Amino acid sequence: MNNSEVKLFTDGACKGNPGPGGWGVVMIQSGGPTNEMFGGEVFTTNNRMELLAVIKGLEAIQGIENINIYTDSKYVKNGITLWIKNWEKNGWKTASKKDVANQDLWLSLTHLVENKSIKWNWVKGHSGNLGNERADHLANRGVASCSQK
């Protein structure tokens, strides 16, 4: 892919927490098509699905450096923009000295955001943002896909 800009709308869903979960991504590349992806896991948490949505979206657009990510998860946005440097510095411990949850996914995300210009945008969920609403729909399809196994 060329070095154009892309928008990623991401969302995670879980029926029970933990329980069956899903993730969804809407990818809009400037001058290109809109792509959608989703998937799910049989036993997971909502936060893992929120993180996995961003990871799957970034994996799909390797080679593009200018990215706008839209998430309704303050956990994801604050984690990657505010908390992660301290977690790394403190040996993946929180301020209360507990292990950081989902460290495996945070490490994957850290690797994926290197050398990219990413603007992290928080959007209120279920508030009429079309990209977020579609990502939510896809995440729920992910839940349904693993619930039927």
C-alpha distance (Angstrom), angle and dihedral (degrees) to the residues before:
residue distance angle dihedral
M1 . . .
N2 3.75 . .
N3 3.78 125.2 .
S4 3.79 96.9 -91.6
E5 3.77 127.5 131.4
V6 3.77 125.7 -88.3
K7 3.80 135.4 -169.1
L8 3.79 119.0 -146.7
F9 3.80 119.8 -164.6
T10 3.79 107.8 -167.6
D11 3.77 135.5 -177.2
G12 3.77 141.5 166.5
A13 3.79 130.8 -154.3
C14 3.77 135.7 -170.2
K15 3.79 132.8 -173.4
G16 3.76 99.2 -147.7
N17 3.78 118.2 -1.7
P18 2.96 100.6 -93.4
G19 3.76 100.3 23.2
P20 3.79 139.9 89.6
G21 3.79 109.6 -21.3
G22 3.76 142.6 -176.1
W23 3.77 141.9 -166.1
G24 3.78 131.0 -152.0
V25 3.80 135.6 -167.0
V26 3.79 132.7 -169.9
M27 3.80 111.5 -165.7
I28 3.80 119.3 -165.2
Q29 3.80 115.3 -176.0
S30 3.79 118.7 -166.0
G31 3.77 107.7 -106.6
G32 3.77 91.6 4.4
P33 3.77 142.6 84.4
T34 3.79 127.7 -71.4
N35 3.80 112.2 -112.1
E36 3.78 128.7 -165.5
M37 3.79 131.9 -160.5
F38 3.76 136.1 176.7
G39 3.77 140.5 169.7
G40 3.74 141.6 161.1
E41 3.77 148.8 -150.0
V42 3.78 128.2 -138.6
F43 3.82 96.6 -133.1
T44 3.80 119.4 20.6
T45 3.80 144.9 110.6
N46 3.78 132.6 -97.7
N47 3.82 92.3 -115.4
R48 3.81 91.4 54.0
M49 3.80 90.1 51.6
E50 3.82 92.1 48.5
L51 3.81 89.4 52.6
L52 3.79 93.9 43.1
A53 3.81 91.0 53.3
V54 3.81 90.7 58.2
I55 3.81 92.1 44.0
K56 3.81 93.5 50.0
G57 3.79 90.7 47.8
L58 3.80 93.1 50.5
E59 3.80 91.9 45.9
A60 3.79 89.3 55.3
I61 3.80 94.2 54.9
Q62 3.77 103.5 46.8
G63 3.79 109.3 158.5
I64 3.80 96.3 37.6
E65 3.78 113.1 104.1
N66 3.82 104.2 -178.7
I67 3.79 108.5 70.6
N68 3.79 135.5 164.8
I69 3.79 112.3 -159.9
Y70 3.79 119.7 -164.0
T71 3.80 116.7 -164.7
D72 3.78 134.5 162.9
S73 3.81 89.2 -151.3
K74 3.79 115.2 100.2
Y75 3.82 85.6 -174.4
V76 3.82 90.1 64.2
K77 3.81 97.0 39.3
N78 3.81 96.2 44.8
G79 3.79 92.7 39.2
I80 3.80 94.7 56.8
T81 3.82 97.8 35.4
L82 3.82 103.1 35.6
W83 3.79 116.0 11.6
I84 3.79 106.9 36.5
K85 3.82 98.3 76.6
N86 3.81 90.7 56.3
W87 3.80 91.9 44.9
E88 3.81 89.9 54.1
K89 3.80 92.4 44.5
N90 3.82 91.4 48.8
G91 3.82 95.7 49.4
W92 3.81 94.3 -99.1
K93 3.79 93.6 -53.5
T94 3.78 125.1 133.2
A95 3.79 123.1 -125.0
S96 3.82 86.5 -92.3
K97 3.86 89.7 54.7
K98 3.80 94.4 -110.0
D99 3.79 123.1 133.4
V100 3.79 112.8 -90.2
A101 3.80 109.1 -107.3
N102 3.80 116.5 -122.0
Q103 3.81 93.2 15.0
D104 3.80 90.9 159.5
L105 3.79 91.6 59.5
W106 3.81 93.7 42.3
L107 3.81 89.0 54.0
S108 3.82 90.6 50.7
L109 3.79 91.2 48.1
T110 3.81 92.0 48.0
H111 3.79 90.0 55.2
L112 3.81 92.9 47.3
V113 3.82 95.4 52.1
E114 3.82 95.1 51.4
N115 3.81 114.2 119.1
K116 3.79 93.4 4.8
S117 3.76 131.1 116.1
I118 3.79 102.3 -130.3
K119 3.76 126.7 175.5
W120 3.80 110.3 -159.4
N121 3.81 113.5 -149.6
W122 3.78 125.5 -172.6
V123 3.79 115.2 -151.6
K124 3.78 126.3 -174.8
G125 3.78 109.3 -108.0
H126 3.80 120.8 -120.6
S127 3.79 91.6 13.2
G128 3.80 101.2 118.3
N129 3.82 100.0 -88.5
L130 3.81 99.3 146.8
G131 3.82 95.9 -148.7
N132 3.79 92.3 48.6
E133 3.80 92.6 45.0
R134 3.81 90.5 52.3
A135 3.82 92.2 47.0
D136 3.82 88.5 50.9
H137 3.81 90.2 51.4
L138 3.81 90.3 50.5
A139 3.82 92.0 47.6
N140 3.79 89.5 53.5
R141 3.82 89.3 50.1
G142 3.81 85.6 54.6
V143 3.80 90.1 53.7
A144 3.80 90.7 49.5
S145 3.80 92.3 47.8
C146 3.80 93.3 57.7
S147 3.81 95.2 36.6
Q148 3.81 90.3 62.6
K149 3.82 94.8 55.8
